[in-house]
Amino acid sequence: MGISSTYLSKAEVQDLLGVSSFGMWRLPRQHKDFPAPEKDHYRGPFAPEPDGPVWDGTKMYEWAAATPEFQHRGAFLERPLPGQRQPGRCLGYRDTAHGPATDWQTSIGVIRMLHTTERGAASAMAVDLVAVHNREIVTVCALFGDIGHTGPALIAADTAQPGIEYEARWGRVADLAGQSLPWWPDLLRRPEVIRLWEPGSPAVVADVLADDREQVLRRAARNTAFSEPARSALNAMADAIRNQRVEGVATDIQIFGGHSDRMQTRLVIAAQHDETIHPIDVEEDEELLEAGWREIVASSQPDAVAAADVALGYHPELLPYGRFTDVRAKEGTVAERWARRLTVCDPTAGHATLAEGKEVEAFFVDPLTDMPVVRTKDDGDKGPKWLFYAPLALPAGRGELASAVLYGTVWITTTDGQVHPAPCTPGDHLWWGDGWGDRPTEAAYVVNQLLDNLATPISLRDHWSKAPAGLTALFNEKHKQGTELTRATLLHARMTPPPPRR
């Protein structure tokens, strides 16, 4: 959320201030603080150049309100308050096309408070009011989303100049309204909740509605095609998301309510969540949860596809997959050697998350790691791709790491003739070369572990401090795609001490 920028031409500034062309010429000579012309930083690349200089509308409107000669043409909520004011009163709730609102009768006219952080809402509402020949509402305020010195930050647009937005003070509106103003946490800022409030009433206790992610997970958990462990895993993630959202409401109330107490801000918390039913107890047995998610991602149920997509965005560590990776399917590469052992299969939820938005040629599975693999169609430009998740560990066997091959990611060849994408955790990635100050410690740390035990479960915790300096230096070099680093090269690099500090 932010103030929508408006730039005014010379003619528009003259109209705003009610001056002639000569008067406009005199203004910067009479007022040293008169805003200077500016470049329109928000003009689109194909928009025509303005015919002449332009001024920031917000700065000009606020300058007018602070300049005695033009106060009557400046921003309403920046003008000096009337000396004697009639007590304000709440006119009640209003449904609008731009969100729920409450109207307040004040000594300067009606102020409409829009309970939304949608960008441009204040100006859009003011424009609509002008279009219906509004004669009562002088100013529309919307929420900025942050908190200011006197309360929640506001963005205002006056019906006298509906295209110009400016920042307004909560305390100023409260002074005009003659009372503390209601505020709703974001997730409770709904019409059916807001319309229940009236001055003097206690905070409404309202439910935090399930978001799209929670609805997907709850629906999947009702699917009897899944086992009880899988359904428990789905419900556990839904419960965790619900708790997180409720905690967000509680935090907002603490921040905005606490600020009101400390600063004596004129603010009323108008709604709160039901504290008697939160937080929900969440299943924390990771082995049970991981077993449930292994079943889900191996399923072809539509509910499984939707749930896997949620899990990848919310808690990918519960899934049996490492980092998403894509490489070009080219002959003679290490990826081609690996692809020879892949077997064609019907798609699962895991395949669906890989293939989303892609033109797919076929679905595969790696029989040694059970990782889903997708081959895209030839796009006629650079050729098809292999899409896959890195494994979390390599299968146990009789071999050792024979080499590391650099092609799109790090690949591992073994002494018993196998080729694998190097294992990697979901939140990391394996790379090499100059990272503009960032060094490829992830690749160095993974290879360091595999040199000792090919089947070790990979950890990348503290890789930046634990990766051997010599291996990090080796991977920091600008190797070409397809470069193969032999076991001897890797071991020699690992034993190479870091250069002395000067």
BELWO-V899323 format. One record per backbone hydrogen bond with DSSP energy under -1.0 kcal/mol. CO is the residue of the C=O (numbers start at 0). NH is the residue of the N-H. E is the energy in kcal/mol with one decimal. If there is no record, write none. Layout:
co={CO	CO}
nh={NH	NH}
e={E	E}
//
This chain:
co={5	7	8	9	10	11	12	13	13	19	20	21	22	25	25	26	30	38	43	53	54	55	56	57	58	59	60	60	61	63	66	69	70	74	88	91	93	95	99	100	101	102	103	104	105	108	109	109	110	111	112	113	115	117	119	120	121	122	123	124	125	126	127	128	129	135	137	138	139	140	141	145	150	152	153	154	155	156	160	165	167	168	169	170	171	172	173	173	180	182	184	185	187	189	189	190	192	193	197	203	210	211	212	213	214	215	216	219	222	226	227	228	229	230	231	232	233	234	235	236	237	238	239	240	241	242	243	244	245	246	247	248	249	250	251	252	253	254	255	256	257	258	259	264	265	267	269	271	283	284	285	286	287	288	289	290	291	292	295	296	298	300	301	302	303	304	305	306	307	308	309	310	314	315	322	324	326	327	329	332	333	334	337	338	342	347	348	349	350	354	358	361	362	363	364	365	370	372	373	374	374	383	384	385	386	387	389	390	391	399	401	402	403	404	405	406	408	409	410	411	412	412	413	417	419	424	434	438	439	440	441	442	443	444	445	446	448	452	459	461	461	462	467	468	469	470	471	473	474	476	479	482	484	485	486	487	488	489	490}
nh={56	54	12	13	14	15	16	17	18	23	24	25	26	28	29	30	33	40	46	37	7	59	60	61	62	63	64	74	65	66	69	72	73	77	104	102	100	98	114	93	112	90	110	88	108	105	137	138	103	140	101	115	142	120	123	124	125	126	127	128	129	130	131	133	132	109	158	111	156	113	154	152	147	143	167	141	165	139	163	155	153	172	173	174	175	176	177	178	267	269	187	188	189	192	193	194	195	196	200	271	214	215	216	217	218	219	220	222	225	230	231	232	233	234	235	236	237	238	239	240	241	242	243	244	245	246	247	248	249	250	251	252	253	254	255	256	257	258	259	260	261	262	264	266	180	182	203	205	285	288	289	290	291	292	293	294	295	296	298	349	348	304	305	306	307	308	309	310	311	312	313	314	317	318	389	387	385	329	332	336	337	338	340	341	364	351	352	353	354	357	376	374	344	372	342	369	365	363	386	360	361	328	375	326	373	324	321	423	457	414	486	412	484	410	481	408	406	421	404	419	401	402	416	413	411	427	437	440	443	444	445	446	447	448	449	450	452	455	462	464	465	466	471	472	473	474	475	476	432	478	482	405	403	489	490	491	492	493	494}
e={-3.7	-2.4	-2.3	-2.4	-2.1	-2.4	-2.6	-1.9	-1.7	-2.4	-1.8	-1.6	-1.5	-1.2	-2.0	-2.7	-1.9	-1.2	-1.2	-2.9	-3.1	-2.2	-2.5	-2.4	-2.4	-2.2	-1.5	-1.5	-1.3	-1.1	-2.3	-2.4	-1.4	-1.6	-2.8	-2.0	-2.3	-1.3	-2.9	-3.1	-3.1	-3.1	-2.7	-1.7	-1.2	-1.1	-2.3	-1.2	-2.3	-3.3	-1.9	-1.6	-1.8	-1.8	-2.5	-2.5	-2.2	-2.5	-2.0	-2.2	-2.1	-2.0	-1.2	-2.6	-1.7	-1.9	-1.9	-2.7	-2.1	-4.0	-2.8	-1.7	-3.3	-2.8	-2.0	-2.9	-2.2	-2.5	-1.9	-3.6	-1.4	-1.8	-2.6	-2.3	-2.0	-2.6	-1.6	-1.3	-2.5	-2.6	-1.8	-1.4	-2.1	-1.3	-3.0	-2.5	-1.1	-1.7	-2.4	-2.7	-2.3	-2.2	-2.2	-2.8	-2.4	-2.2	-2.2	-1.5	-1.7	-2.4	-2.5	-2.1	-2.1	-2.4	-2.4	-1.9	-2.0	-2.8	-2.2	-2.3	-2.5	-2.8	-2.2	-2.1	-2.5	-2.7	-1.6	-1.7	-2.5	-2.4	-2.3	-2.4	-2.2	-2.8	-3.0	-2.4	-2.0	-2.1	-1.8	-2.0	-2.5	-2.8	-1.3	-1.8	-2.0	-2.4	-2.5	-2.6	-1.1	-2.4	-3.0	-2.1	-2.2	-2.3	-2.0	-1.6	-1.8	-2.6	-1.4	-2.2	-2.4	-1.7	-2.1	-2.2	-2.7	-1.8	-1.6	-2.6	-2.3	-1.1	-1.9	-2.1	-1.8	-1.5	-2.8	-2.5	-3.2	-1.3	-1.2	-1.4	-2.1	-2.3	-1.4	-1.0	-1.8	-2.2	-1.9	-1.2	-2.5	-2.8	-2.9	-2.4	-2.0	-2.4	-2.2	-2.9	-2.2	-3.1	-3.2	-3.1	-1.5	-2.4	-2.4	-2.0	-2.7	-3.0	-2.5	-2.0	-1.5	-2.4	-1.9	-2.3	-3.3	-3.0	-4.7	-1.5	-2.4	-2.8	-2.4	-2.4	-3.3	-1.5	-1.7	-2.2	-3.3	-1.5	-1.6	-2.7	-1.6	-2.5	-2.4	-2.4	-2.0	-1.7	-2.2	-2.1	-2.0	-1.6	-1.5	-1.3	-2.0	-1.9	-2.4	-2.4	-1.9	-2.5	-1.3	-1.1	-3.3	-1.8	-1.9	-2.8	-2.5	-2.5	-2.9	-2.4	-2.1	-2.4	-1.6}
//
